[in-house]
Amino acid sequence: MRYTSVIISIALLLAFTMTAGAQVADTTVVNNNATTPNPHTTVKRERVVPLVTTKIKLLTRTYGDSIVLRWAAEDYVSYKYLAQYGVNVLRVPHDARGGLTIDTLAYALKPLTLDEFRAKYPPTDSAALVPQGVLYGEAENRHKYNESVMGRTTEYNADQDLSYGFAMLVAEWRKDLAEDMALRLTDRNVEPGMTYDYYIQPTVWENGGRLIFEPGVAEGVKNEPYVPKAFDPVMADSLSNPYTLTLGWWDHEHSSYEVERRMVSTLKGEPRNGQWQRITTKPYVPMVEQPEGEDYCLIADSVPELGIYEYRILGYDAFADLSAPTQGHRVVVRDVEAPSAPVLKQIVLERPDDDDPMAKVIAHVIWEKAVLEDDLVGYCVNYQSTRSTGGQWTLLNDDMIAPQDTLFTVDMTGRSTGFIYISAFDDSGNESRSFVQQIALRDWKAPDVPDSLTATVQLPEIDTLQAMSTKHAYVILRWKPCPDDDIDYYDIAFANDTTHTFVVRNEGGIRETAFVDSLALDANQQYVYYQVRAVDYSTNVGPWSPWIEVARPHVTPPTEPHIDNSSHSDEKGMHMEWIVGTDADMTYHEAFRRVGDEGEWQLIGRYDQDSLRQVGYRIVIDDNPPFDREQRYYYYVVSHNQSPFTTNSLAISWLHRGPKVWPVDLKLFGNYDEKTGVTRLVWERGQLPKELDGIDYYYCIYRKGPGQADFEFVVSVPKTDAEYTDRLLRKGEQAEYYLQLQWRDGRQSNISNIVKVGASQLTIDN
């Protein structure tokens, strides 16, 4: 039967209103300092529980053959109160037979006295001294605290909390001390699989209203064997000194730890079946204050020899039980001190081919090292060149050079001038380096000629009026890179005439294949000339490229074009003749057309000045665009010369309506009904002109009746209809009809055939 906490609380309250000597069944007291209930002590029968000000925290752990209770007060003052008056430990078993049984496991349970502590623990047991100090330490020596009343009180309270925290920490990894501090009790009179409720209460409930306790409660504790939880924190390590490393891990579930290690192998791979050894003589407690949520632990360890080690961590919980060990964290402990640096003495170059010094280049690198350490494994020769390695350091040796060697010979054919240094390595991978020394691998082959030198002239990005008064422009020179892979830079030279001496324009070497030069516009010479050459890393200078001619730009706009002759026909379109300027530097002209006032200008023709010179500088444009009876067509011409400016003509425009009458195959039929006196007309329409697609239209019917000399309009019919009924003709009369198609924009078709309709006859004229 399972009891609710309300029923149990009432029962416990009633039990303690009785005399404390009442008979209680199946009572077991395990703590050495626990006492039996005082038969002469009674508890008030009626009591009012005021507002709670402090709590007793209670935890339990089952082992199958026993249940351990572990509790603590919320703060130092509460613990001192419970230590003075004691606590009662109660148990309520969940008995399937029914009934409520309250077992008193301990009554007025208190810590050991100071004499009992000293008798049980030697002075060298520093952990046992902590609870003695908290419980019985001197408290009146306050001269060390702040002189102000508030400061002295605050610092004194902080010391109390710190001491109490240490005491609770000791209780988490020393079971005996937890019991002697009256914070732990083992209930061995339990049955496997049975469920119990436990309560921890102060023996004396009230203290003048200053401390009002909420008891510690643990309900529904089922007695099952304890299985330690897995412990798998994130671990990290770093080498701080030779043979010394720092191990770190993150954890927020344990308060103290044991750390173990074993050696796996040497650095050379020799196996070591090392046994796990505990490196903590006392439980490790992290003392560094961490930000909230970042519980990080650090411990340093020194190993007896270099090699590969494994570490594992075991954590203490509130019951002083160790967790299962973590998985082994492997650490390579190696030497962190680099060997002494070698000294690079000399680099000797050898060119064995007298006829061609570039055919073969051998380098002899010579160094020395004063001390050869026992762990020195050899040397490496490092080489760097902007041309040959792209500025990256590379190794010249394929295999490690022996520690005793001080000479290295390497083929440097095809490599360029760069830098070399010597590295010394020990068996832990530590490196020391010599000073860097240049290796001058000069060649005597000049670079090839740069190819495809071109120039583009630009004026500053300013408005037209400013540009017309500017005194300089820019010339952008570009060329293709030389095929040689050892080009260091390029030179640009210029001259105002090909008979003059070319002068180098750039002040420093040009690393790119482009150069921007400033070009004066007020110089007397019309042209300027440029050349380019390449220089390699060995200072070999290549030949100049062929010169290119660059015309100095001017800022005079071209002569304005104007219309000389024009005509328009709705059938043939527009005819225009434009006269353009005869400027010496005129280059080309462009003709544009626009439909409507808001349309976009479209290019309809481009005319080179050289071609127009043959026809009297006249542009002839015949344009027959699609018909548009609603919008005007606009035309104008733009002239270009060698300046950055253009000149536009005035625009000319027409309404291009197209033909008014369009051919459409229309056939009209009609007859007269004698009975009803009604004339009925029907018709057929052929294909419409594609030029008029999308324009709405309708049918118009014309009639010439009796006594009329001309046809008159009768009615318009929607384009969706193909018949019409006329009731104006009487018997014995005759009338003529024809049909015509009308578009909404005013255009019309040819007329249909004429139909004669009479009271007694029908005539159709084609």
Protein Blocks (a to p, Z undefined) as FASTA:
>chain_A
ZZdfklmmmmmmmmmmpcfkbccehiacfbfkbccddfkbccdfbdcddddfbdcddddd
dehjaccdddddfblklmmmmmmnopadddddddfkgpjddddfbghiacddfklmmmmp
cfklmmlmmmmmmmmpcfklmmlpcfbfklmmmmmmmmmmmmmmmmmmmmmmcmklmmmn
opaccdfbbcehiacddddddfblbgghlaccdddddehiacddddddddddddddddfb
ghiacdddddfkbfbdcdddddfbdfkopacddddddfbfbdcddfbdcdehiacddddd
ddfbgcddddddddddfkopacddddddddddddfbdcdddddfbdcdddfblklmmlpc
cdddddddfbacfklgbdcdddddfklnnopacdfbfbdcdfkbcbdcddfehiacdddd
dddddfkopacdddddddddddfbdcdddehiacddddddddfklmmmpcbdcddddddd
dfbfkbfbdcddddfbfkbccddfbfbdcfbfcdcddddfkbfbfbdcdddddddfkopa
cddddddddddddfbdcdddddfbdcddfklopaddddddfbfkbcbdcddddedjkbcc
ddfbdcdfklmmmnoopacddddddddfkbccddddddddfbfbdcdddddddddebjfb
dcddddddddddfklopacdddddddddfklgoiacddddddddehiabdcdfbdcdfkb
ccdcdfkbcghiacddddddddfkopacdddddddddfkbccddZZ
